[in-house]
Amino acid sequence: MDKPSPAGVVSIPKSLFVFSLLYGGLCVLAGVLGTKIASLGHWPVLGDLAVESGIFAFLLLVVMSSAVSELFGQATANRMVRYGFIPLIVSMILLTIVIRLVPPAPFWNDQDAFARLLGQGARMQFAGLISYGTSQTLNVYLFSRLMGGQGKQLMVRAWIASLLSQVVDTILFITISFYGQDMPLMQIMEGQIISKLVLSTIMVPPLIVVFVRLGRWLDGHTA
C-alpha cells in the first residue's frame, strides 16, 4: 500500500515522475543528436531519405507527451511541455558559455570541431525554442481531441497528431533559421518532412502503446 504523504508534501505518480525526468533529458539530447545527418536508406517511390538524428529523441518526446496526456490529461501534458523549456534554455546557455567564454586546455585540439558541431547561432536557438513549443503543444492538443479523446483509438490518434506536429515543427524551424538566405528552403522542407513522416509512422504507433502500458504498470507497482 502507498504510504500517505506528510502534510505539505506534494506527491506525484511514479510514471509521471519517471516520464518527466526522461522528457527533460531528451529535450537536451535532441539538440545534440541533431548535429548528425542520418541516412534512412533508399525507399521505393520516395528515393533516398536523410534526416537529422535529433528526430529520434524528438519522436520520443512526442510519444511521452501523448502518453502523459492519455494517463493524466491534456493540462498535465501541456505543463510538462512548458517545463521542457527549462533544460532546453539552460543547455543552450551552458553550451554558449563553454564554447565562447571558457578557453580550451592548451593540449586539447578539438575546440573548432566542438564549436562547429554543438554551437548554434541565436537565430537557430530561437527557431528551436519556437518550433519545439509550438509542435509539442499542437501534438498534445490533437492527440487529446481526435476521435473522442482519451481511451479511444490510441495508436491512430498518436500517429495523426505526430504527423501534423512534425510538419509544423519542420516548417517553423527551417523558415525561422534560414529565411532570407540563399538556400532551397522548399526542397529542404520537403525532404525533412517526408523523412519525419516515415519515421513517425514506424515509431509512434507502437511506442505510444509501450509508454501508456509502462505508465500504468509503474503506477500499479508503486511501493
N, C-alpha and C positions, 0 to 999 in steps of 0.2 A: 504494500500500500504506500501511496505517496505521503510523505510527512508534510504536515501543514507548514506553510511559510511563516516565519516570525513576523510580528506586526511591523509594517512599514517596508517590508522586503517584497519587491516585485518578482513574481515567478512567471517564467515563460515556458511553453512546451519544449521538450528536448529537441524535437525535429526543427522547430523554428530557430532555436539557438544554433544548432549544427549547420543548418542551411544558411543562416546569416553569416557565420564565420567563413564558410566556403565561398559565399557570394562576394564578400569583401575581398578575399584573396584573389578570386578570379577577375574581379574588376581591374586589379593591378596587372595580373598576369596577361590579360588580353592585350594590353598595350605592348608588353614586352614581346609576346609571341608575334605580334603584328609586324615586327621587323623582318620576318622571313616570308617570302612569297612561296607558297607550296603548289606543286603540280597535282592536279586531280586526275591526270591521265587523259586519254582520248576517249570521247563519248560519241556514239552514233548520233548523227544529225547535229549535235552541239559542237563537235570538234574538240580541240584541246582546251582544257579548262585549268585555270590557275586562280588562286585566291590567297589573300594574306592570312597567315596562320592564326591570327588572333580570333578568327571566326569560330575556331573550335572551342575556345574559352567563352566567347560571347554567346554561342548557342547554349552552352551550359547555364549561363546567366538567364537566358530566355526560359529555359526549362525550369530552373529553380524559382523564378518569379511566378511562373504559371502554377507550379506545384504549391507554392505558398498561397496563391490566390485560391486554389482548389481546396486547400486544407483549412485556411484561416480567413479567407475573404479578400476582396479587392483592396480594401483600405489598408490591410496589413501588408499586402504585397507592394502597394504603392509606397508605403513608408520604407520598406526595405530598399526599393529602388532609389529613393531620395537619400537614404543613408549611404548608398553606394558612391555618392559624390565625395564623401569624406576620404576614403582610401585613394580614390582617383586623384583628387586635388593634392593630397599630401604626397603621393608618389611623384606627381609632376613637379612639385616644389623641391622635393629632395633630389630628384634627378637633375634639375636645373642647377641646384647648388653644387652638387658633386661634379657636374660636368664643367661648369663655368667658373666656380669660385675656389673649389678645393684643388690644389695643384697635385699632379701625379708624382709618385715617388721617382727619384732620378733613374732607377733601374727598370722602371715599368715603361714599356714601349708601345702600349696598346691604347693610349689616350685617344688618338684620332679615330680608330675603329670603334671604340666605346662611344665616343660622342656622335659618330656618324650613325650608329645603329640605334642608340637609345635617346639621342637628343631630338626634340621636336620644337619647331618654332611656335610662337604664341598663337599664330593663326590655326595651326593644326591641333594644338591643345584645346583651343576654343571649339573647334569643329568636333573634336572627340567628345567634349562635355555635352554639347548641344545634341549631337546625334545619339549619344548614349541615353540621355534623359528622355528625349522625345520618343525614340523607338521602344525603349523598355516600358514607358508609361502606356504607349499605344498597344504594345503586346498584352499587358495586363488587362487593359480595358477591353480589347477584343476578346481575349480568352474568357473573361468574366461574363461577357454579354452574348456571345454567339450561341445559338441553338438552345436557348433557355438557361445557359449558365451552369452553375455548379452541379456536378453529378451526371451530366449528360454529354455523351459523345466526347469523352476526354481527349482521345487521340486526334480526332478531327478538329476540335477547337484549338488545340495546341498547334497543330500543323498550319491551319489557316492564319492564326494570329502571328505565328513565326514568319510565314511567307511575307505577309504585308508589312510587318515591322522591319524586316530585313531590307525590303525595297526602300522604305523611308530612311532607314539608317544610312544606306549607301548613297542615296541622292543627297542627303544633307551633308554628310562628311566630305564627299568629293567636291560638291559645289562650294561649300564654305572654304575648304582647303585650297582649291586650285582655280576658282573662278577668276577670270582676268588674265590668266597665264596662257601661254601658247601651248596648250595641251588638248588632245582629243577627248574632252570630258564625256561625251555621249558614248564613245567606244569603251572608255574605261568603265563607266557605269554599267553598260550592257554586259561586259564580261564578268564584272564582280557580282552583279545581280543574278545572272544565270548560275554562276558557281555557288552562290549562297543559297539559292532556291534548291539546287540539287542536294546540298548538304543538309538543309533544313528538312527536306523530305526524307532523307536517310536517317538522320539523328533524332529529330524532335519527337515523332510519334512513339517510338519505343522508350525513349528516355523519360518522357513525362509519366509513363506508367511506372517505370522503375522508381522515380523520385516520390511519386504520390504513395506508392506502396511502402517505400522506405520510411517516409514520414509517419505513416500510420503504424508501422512496426516499431519505430523508435518511441512513439508516444504510448504504445501499448506495452512497452517493456521498460518503462521508467522505474528506476529503483526507488 
